[in-house]
Amino acid sequence: MDFPKLTERLPLYKTLANTLEQRIYDGDWPVGSVLPAEADLCRDFQSSRHTLRHALQILEANGLIYRHQGAPTKVVSRQRLRRFTQSYNSPIDILSYSRDTYRENLVEEFIELDKRLSQIVGAPVGSSWYHIGGIRKRQQAEEVIAWTDIYILPQFASLTKDPEHTQVMVYEQIEKKYGARIERAEVDVYAAVASPEIAAKLHIKPETSCLVIIRRYFDDQDKLFEVTVTHHPENKYVYSMEFKASSEV
C-alpha cells in the first residue's frame, strides 16, 4: 500500500485513516467482520469522534468499509479501490480515426428530417440539415473501412468546398471556419446488421454485422450542430484505449 512518507505532516484524520487502513490490510479486522464501536475506536486511538468519523469517511470512499445508519461498520475489502482514468484532449480522441484515413464524399444534399432520421439525429421532424455521405478509406491501401452519414446545420454546407475537407474532421472545420466551439459531445456505440443500402456502399453482404458509432456535437449554447453516424464492417476497425491508475484517494 502507498502511504505518505513519515516526514510529511498530515491532518489527524488522514493519519488515523492510514492507521485504520493498515490494520485492515494486516488482517486485524478481516473482511466480513465489523469494526469496534466508535467509542472504543476513539478510546483506543485517543481520537475525537469528529476526527474518527472523518477518517471513516475516507475508508468508506476507498471501498474498505460499509456504513449504514443504525448498523455496525462492516469491513468489505482489505485494499482500497483502484480508480482508473483516461484523458481526452479533444472530441477527436473519442473513438477517433488515425490520420492515415480520409473520406470520399458520395452524397451532398440539403434535407429535412423524417421520423426515422429525427430519432437518429436527435432533432425535430422537419428540421433542415445538410447531409454528407461518404466512405472512409486508408490512404495507402485504399481499403474501405467505414460508411459515414454526417448531418450539419445548413449554414455550414459550404465547408465541403474547402480543399482540406476530406482530410479533416468536419467538426474541426466548423470550429475553424465558423467559430462554433464544441462544449459537449455525446457518443452512442452499438452493434447492428448492415442494411442493403449500407452494404452496397461498403461492398459487403447485406446483414453483415457492423459497429455503429453515433457522435453528436453541441456548442456553448447546448445547440446541436453536427451528428455523424458511422457503420464499420466487422474486422475493419479497432479502437484501443489505455487506462492508468489514478493517484487520487
KOLMISE-951885 format. One record per residue (C-alpha): z, y, x; residue in three letters. Coordinates in steps of 0.02 Angstrom, whole numbers, padded with zeros to 5 digits, m for minus. Each point is the difference from the previous one (the first is absolute). Layout:
<drenvexs>
((Z, Y, X), "ALA"),
...
</drenvexs>
This chain:
<drenvexs>
((00000, 00000, 00000), "MET"),
((m00037, 00177, 00058), "ASP"),
((00153, 00111, 00001), "PHE"),
((00020, 00172, 00079), "PRO"),
((00064, 00009, 00177), "LYS"),
((00187, 00020, 00021), "LEU"),
((m00025, 00171, 00079), "THR"),
((m00076, 00068, m00162), "GLU"),
((00118, 00089, m00117), "ARG"),
((m00022, m00063, m00178), "LEU"),
((00081, 00054, m00163), "PRO"),
((00147, m00111, m00048), "LEU"),
((m00091, m00078, m00147), "TYR"),
((m00146, m00055, 00112), "LYS"),
((00119, m00071, 00130), "THR"),
((00089, m00096, m00138), "LEU"),
((m00166, m00059, m00073), "ALA"),
((m00052, m00067, 00170), "ASN"),
((00166, m00090, 00020), "THR"),
((m00011, m00080, m00172), "LEU"),
((m00181, m00049, 00032), "GLU"),
((00047, m00084, 00163), "GLN"),
((00139, m00095, m00087), "ARG"),
((m00123, m00062, m00131), "ILE"),
((m00127, m00046, 00134), "TYR"),
((00135, m00096, 00096), "ASP"),
((00039, m00102, m00156), "GLY"),
((00173, 00070, m00035), "ASP"),
((m00060, 00023, m00178), "TRP"),
((m00136, m00132, m00032), "PRO"),
((m00147, 00027, m00116), "VAL"),
((00059, m00035, m00176), "GLY"),
((00180, 00051, 00034), "SER"),
((00082, 00160, m00061), "VAL"),
((00068, 00140, 00105), "LEU"),
((00187, 00038, m00007), "PRO"),
((00054, 00130, m00126), "ALA"),
((m00028, 00182, 00048), "GLU"),
((00186, 00029, 00020), "ALA"),
((00011, m00144, 00124), "ASP"),
((m00151, 00060, 00098), "LEU"),
((00071, 00176, 00009), "CYS"),
((00162, m00070, 00068), "ARG"),
((m00080, m00119, 00124), "ASP"),
((m00119, 00131, 00071), "PHE"),
((00116, 00149, m00022), "GLN"),
((m00131, 00089, m00103), "SER"),
((00004, 00116, m00148), "SER"),
((m00074, m00063, m00163), "ARG"),
((m00135, 00134, 00009), "HIS"),
((m00055, m00057, 00175), "THR"),
((00001, m00183, m00053), "LEU"),
((m00106, 00029, m00153), "ARG"),
((m00126, 00098, 00101), "HIS"),
((m00009, m00144, 00124), "ALA"),
((m00023, m00126, m00140), "LEU"),
((m00144, 00103, m00067), "GLN"),
((m00087, m00022, 00167), "ILE"),
((00028, m00189, m00003), "LEU"),
((m00068, m00008, m00176), "GLU"),
((m00154, 00103, 00045), "ALA"),
((m00031, m00118, 00147), "ASN"),
((00004, m00151, m00116), "GLY"),
((00160, m00078, 00070), "LEU"),
((00111, 00012, m00153), "ILE"),
((m00015, 00013, m00188), "TYR"),
((00117, 00112, m00098), "ARG"),
((00024, 00008, m00187), "HIS"),
((00132, 00102, m00089), "GLN"),
((00148, m00107, m00051), "GLY"),
((m00051, m00147, 00111), "ALA"),
((00043, m00046, 00180), "PRO"),
((m00121, 00054, 00137), "THR"),
((m00105, m00150, 00047), "LYS"),
((m00082, m00038, 00169), "VAL"),
((m00184, m00041, m00028), "VAL"),
((m00074, 00004, 00176), "SER"),
((00055, m00008, 00183), "ARG"),
((m00137, 00118, 00060), "GLN"),
((m00062, 00165, m00067), "ARG"),
((m00165, 00013, m00090), "LEU"),
((m00148, 00035, 00112), "ARG"),
((m00105, 00141, m00067), "ARG"),
((m00182, 00011, 00046), "PHE"),
((m00108, 00155, m00003), "THR"),
((m00184, 00038, 00012), "GLN"),
((m00066, 00172, 00042), "SER"),
((m00155, 00081, m00071), "TYR"),
((m00074, 00158, 00073), "ASN"),
((m00119, 00026, m00145), "SER"),
((m00072, m00092, m00151), "PRO"),
((m00138, m00068, 00113), "ILE"),
((00132, m00115, 00073), "ASP"),
((00027, m00083, m00170), "ILE"),
((m00112, m00154, m00007), "LEU"),
((m00127, 00096, 00103), "SER"),
((m00164, m00050, 00082), "TYR"),
((m00035, m00002, 00183), "SER"),
((m00109, 00140, 00066), "ARG"),
((m00143, m00119, 00041), "ASP"),
((m00051, m00008, m00184), "THR"),
((m00105, 00115, m00107), "TYR"),
((m00052, 00015, m00183), "ARG"),
((m00177, m00006, m00066), "GLU"),
((m00012, 00090, m00166), "ASN"),
((m00107, m00086, m00132), "LEU"),
((00062, 00098, m00151), "VAL"),
((00033, 00187, m00021), "GLU"),
((00019, 00064, m00178), "GLU"),
((00099, 00110, m00118), "PHE"),
((00090, m00103, m00132), "ILE"),
((00124, 00011, m00143), "GLU"),
((00133, m00134, m00004), "LEU"),
((m00009, m00132, m00136), "ASP"),
((00153, m00098, m00054), "LYS"),
((m00017, m00131, 00137), "ARG"),
((m00023, 00126, 00141), "LEU"),
((00139, 00108, m00071), "SER"),
((00124, m00141, 00027), "GLN"),
((m00061, m00032, 00177), "ILE"),
((m00008, 00181, 00056), "VAL"),
((00155, 00055, m00093), "GLY"),
((m00081, 00150, m00083), "ALA"),
((m00040, 00040, m00183), "PRO"),
((m00148, m00074, m00093), "VAL"),
((m00145, 00123, 00004), "GLY"),
((00059, 00092, 00156), "SER"),
((m00137, 00047, 00124), "SER"),
((m00009, m00076, 00175), "TRP"),
((m00126, m00023, 00138), "TYR"),
((m00030, m00183, 00041), "HIS"),
((m00049, m00063, 00172), "ILE"),
((m00036, m00186, 00018), "GLY"),
((m00036, m00078, 00167), "GLY"),
((00015, m00148, 00117), "ILE"),
((00108, 00009, 00154), "ARG"),
((m00070, m00080, 00159), "LYS"),
((00052, m00032, 00178), "ARG"),
((m00104, 00109, 00115), "GLN"),
((m00048, m00131, 00128), "GLN"),
((m00027, m00156, m00104), "ALA"),
((m00059, 00090, m00157), "GLU"),
((00113, m00121, m00093), "GLU"),
((00041, 00050, m00180), "VAL"),
((00189, m00004, m00019), "ILE"),
((00030, 00089, m00165), "ALA"),
((m00067, 00091, m00152), "TRP"),
((00086, 00164, m00043), "THR"),
((m00008, 00108, m00157), "ASP"),
((00063, 00175, 00036), "ILE"),
((00042, 00123, m00139), "TYR"),
((00026, 00183, 00048), "ILE"),
((00011, 00161, m00100), "LEU"),
((m00174, 00072, m00036), "PRO"),
((00030, 00157, 00105), "GLN"),
((00006, m00109, 00156), "PHE"),
((m00170, m00083, m00029), "ALA"),
((m00091, 00099, 00134), "SER"),
((00097, m00085, 00140), "LEU"),
((m00123, m00146, m00010), "THR"),
((m00126, 00115, 00085), "LYS"),
((00107, 00022, 00155), "ASP"),
((m00071, m00088, 00154), "PRO"),
((00165, m00089, 00035), "GLU"),
((00025, m00057, m00179), "HIS"),
((m00026, m00187, 00024), "THR"),
((00107, m00006, 00157), "GLN"),
((00154, 00091, m00064), "VAL"),
((00120, m00044, m00139), "MET"),
((m00041, 00104, m00154), "VAL"),
((00176, 00069, m00021), "TYR"),
((m00008, 00064, 00179), "GLU"),
((m00160, 00093, m00042), "GLN"),
((00079, 00073, m00156), "ILE"),
((00148, 00061, 00101), "GLU"),
((m00111, 00076, 00134), "LYS"),
((m00132, 00079, m00111), "LYS"),
((00098, 00049, m00155), "TYR"),
((00179, 00010, 00060), "GLY"),
((00068, m00122, m00130), "ALA"),
((00146, m00076, 00095), "ARG"),
((00069, m00171, m00043), "ILE"),
((00180, 00011, m00057), "GLU"),
((00015, m00175, m00074), "ARG"),
((m00098, m00162, 00005), "ALA"),
((00011, m00157, m00107), "GLU"),
((m00067, m00169, 00058), "VAL"),
((m00027, m00152, m00114), "ASP"),
((m00047, m00167, 00076), "VAL"),
((m00047, m00156, m00098), "TYR"),
((m00116, m00151, 00001), "ALA"),
((m00148, m00017, m00118), "ALA"),
((m00165, m00092, m00011), "VAL"),
((m00159, 00098, 00031), "ALA"),
((m00099, 00052, m00153), "SER"),
((m00187, m00042, 00003), "PRO"),
((m00037, 00184, 00039), "GLU"),
((00122, 00009, 00147), "ILE"),
((m00054, m00172, 00063), "ALA"),
((m00182, 00055, 00006), "ALA"),
((00045, 00154, 00102), "LYS"),
((00104, m00103, 00122), "LEU"),
((m00128, m00143, 00009), "HIS"),
((00129, m00128, m00055), "ILE"),
((00010, m00124, m00142), "LYS"),
((00070, 00064, m00165), "PRO"),
((00183, m00048, m00028), "GLU"),
((00034, 00007, 00188), "THR"),
((00179, 00053, 00033), "SER"),
((00023, 00179, 00057), "CYS"),
((00144, 00108, 00058), "LEU"),
((m00004, 00159, m00105), "VAL"),
((00083, 00159, 00066), "ILE"),
((00015, 00156, m00107), "ILE"),
((00054, 00162, 00084), "ARG"),
((00042, 00157, m00099), "ARG"),
((00025, 00167, 00087), "TYR"),
((00096, 00147, m00075), "PHE"),
((00009, 00181, 00060), "ASP"),
((00153, 00112, 00015), "ASP"),
((m00012, 00037, m00186), "GLN"),
((00008, m00187, m00034), "ASP"),
((m00180, 00005, m00061), "LYS"),
((m00106, m00154, 00027), "LEU"),
((m00156, 00046, 00099), "PHE"),
((m00065, m00164, 00073), "GLU"),
((00006, m00185, m00043), "VAL"),
((m00079, m00141, 00100), "THR"),
((m00022, m00177, m00063), "VAL"),
((m00049, m00123, 00136), "THR"),
((m00047, m00183, m00014), "HIS"),
((00020, m00106, 00157), "HIS"),
((m00076, m00176, m00004), "PRO"),
((00114, m00135, 00066), "GLU"),
((00005, m00017, 00190), "ASN"),
((m00081, 00171, 00024), "LYS"),
((00151, 00112, 00020), "TYR"),
((00168, m00019, 00085), "VAL"),
((00133, 00135, m00003), "TYR"),
((00138, m00018, 00128), "SER"),
((00170, 00085, m00008), "MET"),
((00137, 00013, 00129), "GLU"),
((00180, 00030, m00048), "PHE"),
((00140, 00051, 00118), "LYS"),
((00185, m00023, m00026), "ALA"),
((00081, 00165, m00044), "SER"),
((00147, 00066, 00099), "SER"),
((00078, 00072, m00157), "GLU"),
((00165, m00073, m00060), "VAL"),
</drenvexs>
